[in-house]
């Protein structure tokens, strides 16, 4: 026979009244009361005014006096003070983090909560820091922890900033819930830890597609169309090279959004990592935009429509076959396969997005226009999507023109 656990024994006693459970609870409370009162470092005394007084040690204001009308009342104040102090000392960083998550998860989508879960595992799981009582966490312990994780995991600035944000939000929640009085994050900033981060090297050859690579891609498209004219992901990849659309926007594109002079981009396919299902939602920035229709794009879409009609099915989706709408991962896989076919470094759909933007910018298109066409902010456009795509020949022409202008002005 297996030995009963303490919890099972207590449950049995309560349900069967083998010993009065109420009596046991009273004895336990009396024991706790005695422990707190005996451990209280200040005396409890009655003044000449008949009031009972003692002192409590406030973490922020130091020693403070409290008084009540009866001895029992003043003892209750002391006991309540130590009970709360004991509770706070059992609240670890981990418990406080999930207390913050109870609220935060209502503010975000399921994919974001999945991201929170995976990043908690990456930064905090099985560390001494997550087990620390929140009241014992200091500015120094936070510094030591962040520095050690940044160095050990070779985090870049973005990851370090993310980890810093989780700690900051957890500590802030502890302050809001009055678990701690002072904020050990008050004088800390994420940028203080950037000097310990691993630098992220921007490999331009992976980020964009050169003119020579694009030429070879279009040649491969034509071979694929001749060999597999009904394989629609290839058409989707070509449309990406001409528009810079996100892969989710390609998958969610409807025929009703194909207008005579523009394409309306107002939807994007998303993937719920918890339910493992695809669904259609707004675009990434929540806004719709119009992309101009040009002859090459119109010809491409006409060919897609002919393929669908030849196969004997009509769909509301531009990229759909007999099995239904073609999901984003299939399109992404196709673009990487094209790179392997022509023998270049594998690039994702976003490489075409960066290339389209960089081509526009290097040809004098304003940041405002380029950002609007691609559907992101001007700041994001400059920081993540603008690269030098000019060839050495283009640069030589620029230098020659500058030299010509100098000579002409001084001739």
N, C-alpha and C positions, 0 to 999 in steps of 0.2 A: 504494500500500500504506500502511495506517495505521501510525503509529509505535507501538511497543509501550510500555506503561506500565512504570514501575519495578517494580511488583508482578509483572507478567507476565514481565519479564526475570529476576527473582529465582527465580520458579517454574521457568522454563526451565533456569536454571543448576543448580538443585537436582535437578530430575528427570533432566537429561542429563549431570550431572557434568562440564560443560564446564570449570569450575574447581571445585576441591574446596570444596563448600559448608561442610564442617566447618572447613576452613582459614579460609574467610572469616569464619565465626562466631567462631573463636578470635581472629582479628585485630581484629574488632569489639570483643570483650570486653576485649582488651588495651588498646585505644584508650580505652574507657570507664574502665577501671581507672586508666590514666595520668591521664586528665582529673580524676577525683575526687581522686586522691592529690596531684596538683600544685595543685589548688584548695583543699586542706585547709589551714586557717590556722594550725593548731598543729603543732609538731614531733612526730615519732614517734621515741622513743628507748628504749634499753635501760638498765635500772637495774642497780645493783650486785647486786640479788637475782636477776638473770637474766630478769626480767619486762620485757615491752615495754609502754610507756605512751604515751598521748596524751590529748587533751581533745576532747570534743564539746560543741557549744553547744545545750543543752536550752532549748526555748522557754519552759518554765515554771520550771525550777529554775536556769537560767543554765548556766555552764560546769561540766561534770562530767568527772571523770577515768575512763578505762577502761584496763584492762590485760589482757594475754594472755601466753601462754607463748612464742609465736613471733612473728616479724615478719610472717609471712604471715597469721597469725590476727588480729593487730591491724589490719593493712591491710584484711582482709575486713570487720572491724567498721566501719571508716571508710567503706568502699565501700557497705556495706549501709545505713548511715545516710544517705548522700547519695542513694542510689537511692530510698529511701522518701520522703525530702524532695522529690525531683524528681517522684515519682508524686503526692504530695499537692498539689503546686503545679499539676498538670494537671487536678485534679478541680474542675470548675466547679460553680456552683450548680445548673445544669441537670442535670449528671451525678449530683449528689448527690440532687437531687429525685427522679430516676427510680430511684435506688438505694433511696430510701425507699419509692417506689411498688412496687418488687418485692415488698416484704413487705406493705405496706398493702393492695394489691389483693386479696390472699388473705382479707382480713378483711371485705370489703364486697361488695355485689352489683354486677352489671354496669352498672346505671343510675348507681350512685355513681361507678364508674370513668369513665363517660362525662362525668359532672359534673366530675370532677377534670381530665379532658382539656380541656374547654371553658373551665374557669376558669384553667387554666395559660396557655392562649392569651390570655385576657382580661387577666391580670395581668402575665405574665412574658415571653411570646414576643417575640423581636426587641428585647429591652432589653439595655443594657450589663450590668445586674445579673445576668442569667442566664448571661452569659459570664464573670463574675468568678470567679477561683480561690477556692474556699471558704475557703482559709487567709488570704485577703486581705480577706474581708468583716469589717467592724467594726461596732460599735454605731452609729457615726456614719453609715456608708454605708447601713445598714439604715434608719435614720431618714429620711435624704434620699430614699431610694427610695420608702418607703411614703408619705411626704408628697407627693411628686411624682405618684405614681399616683392617690392619693386626690383630689388637686386636679384633675388632668388629666381623669380619668374621672368626676369628680363622684360618688364613691362615697358611699353612705350608711353608717351605723354597722355594719350587718350585713355588707355586702360588705367593709368595711375589716377587720372581725374575721376574716372568712374568709381574706383574703389574709395577714393576720398569722399565722394558724394554719398555713398552708402553709410560710411561712418558718421558723416555730418548729419544725415537725416535720422539715424538711430539715436545719436546723442541729443539732437533737437527734440525728438519724441520723448526722450527721458526727461528733458526739462519741462516740456508741456504737461506731462503726466506727474510732475513733481517727484520723480524718483531721485533726481539729483538737483542740487541747488545752483552750483556753478557749472559753466559750460567750458570744458577743457578744449573745445575746438575754436574758442572765441578768437584767438590770435593766430590761427593756422590758416594757410591757403594752399590750394593744390599746387600752385606753381613753385612753392618752396621745395617740392620733391622732384621737379622735372630734371634737375641736374643729375639725379641718380638713374634716370630712365635710359632705355636703349633707343638710340636714334632710329627712326624709320626711314629707310632709304627709298626715295621715290624712283622706281625703275621705269623710266619713260617708255622703254620698248614694250613693257607689259601693259602700260596704261593706255596707249594709243595705237592706231594702225597707220603705218606709213603709206605713202602713195604707191610704192612698189608692192607692198603686201596687199593693199586694196585692189590693185590691178590683178594680182594673182587670185584673189578671192572671187572677183567677178568672172574670171575665166573658169574657176571651179564651179561657180553657180551654173554657168551655161552647160558644163559637162553633166552636172547633176540633173538639170532640167531635162536634158536629152535622155539620160539613163533612167531617172525616176521622176517623171513629170507630175506624178500624183502625190509626192511626198511634200506636204505643206510646210513643215518646219523650215525647210530651205528658203521658202519665200518669206517666211517671217524674219529669218536672219538677214536677208537682203533688205527688207523694209527697215530693219534696225540700223543698217549701215547708212541708209538714206535719210533717216529721221532722228536718230538718237533716242527713240522711244525706249522706256524701261521695259524689261521682259514681261512684267505683270501687265503693263499697258498693252503690249502686243497680244497677250493671251486673252485680254478682256475686250478687245476691239470688236465692235459690232458693225454690221453693214449699214445700219441706220445712221452711223456716225461718219460715213463716207459721203461728203458733200461734193458739189461740183468744183468748188474752188478751195476747199480746205478739208482737213480731217479733224473732227471734234474728239479730243482726248479728255474723257470725263470719268473713266473707270480704271480699276486695276485689280488684277487677281491677287488675293492674299491666301496664305496657308496658315491654318490654325494648328500649331504644334501640339496642342493638348488633345484635340479631337482627331488630328491627322486628316483634315478635310480642307478642300479648296473652297473659296467663296469670293464673290465679287464685291468690291468696296469702292470708296472714292480713291482718287489718285493720292500719291504720297503726301502732297501738301494740301490735299483737300479741295483743290481748285481745278476747274476745267480750263482747257486752253485750246487754241486753234493752231494747227500746223498747215502751212500752205500746200495746196495740191500742185505738183509739177508733173510734166509729161511722163517722166520716168516712173514716178510713183503710181500714176494712173494706169500706165501700161502693166505694171507689176500686179496691181489689184485686179485688173481685168483678166489677167491670166489665172489668178487664184479663183475668180468666179467661174471661169470656163472649166477649170479642173473639177470644181464641185458639181457643176452641171453634168459634165461627162461621166462622173461617178454616180450620178443619179440621186443626189441628195441636196437639199437646200437647208442651210442653217442660218440662224440669226448672227452667228459668230463668223468673223472673217477667217480665222484659223481654226477650222474644225473639219474632221473627217467623219467617216461612218461610225466611229467609236465615240464621237462627241467632241467637245471643245478640247483643243490641244493645250495642255497645261504648261506653265512657265518652265519647269525643269527640263521638259523635252526640247524646248527651244534653246535653252542654255546649253544643253548637251550637244545639240546640233552645231552651235557656233564653235564649240571647242573641237568638235570633230572636223569641221572645215579647216581649222588651223592645222590640225595634224595632217590632213590630206595634202595641204600645200607646203608642209614642212616649216612652219613658223611657231614661235612661242605661243602656247595656248592663251587665248584672251576670251574674256566673258563679254556679254552684251554691253556692259558698261564701257568697254573700250571704244565701242562705236559711238556711244554717247559723248565721251570725252573728245573723240576725234571730230565729231560734227561741231561741237562747241568750239574747239581750238581752231578749226578751219575758219569758222565765222570770225572769231576774235582776231586771228592773224590777218584776215582780209579786211579789217577795219570796222566790223560790226560792233556796235556798242554793247557794253555789259548788260544794259537794260533789255535790249532786244534779244540777245542770246539767252539770257536767263528766262525770259518769258516764253520763248519757243521750246525750251527744254523743261520748263516747269519746276524751277527751283529759285532760290533767292540769289541776289547779286553776290552776296558774301560767299555762298557755297560755290557759285560759278567760278569766282576768282581763286578760291582756296583749293578746290578739288577737281575742277573740270577744264582748267585752262593750261595748256602746254604749248611749247614751241613746236610747231609742226612744219616749219619752213626747212627746205633742203639747203645744202651748202651753196647750190647754184642760186637759190632765191636770195640768200644772204649776200652772195657776191654781187648780184644785181643791185641790191640795196646800197652796198658800199660804193659801187660804181656810180650810182645816181647821186649819192652824197658828194663824191669827188667831182663829178660833173658840175653840180650846183656850185661848189666852192670855186672851181676854175672859172665858170661862167660869170660869177659875181665879181671876180677880180680880173677879168680879162680886159 
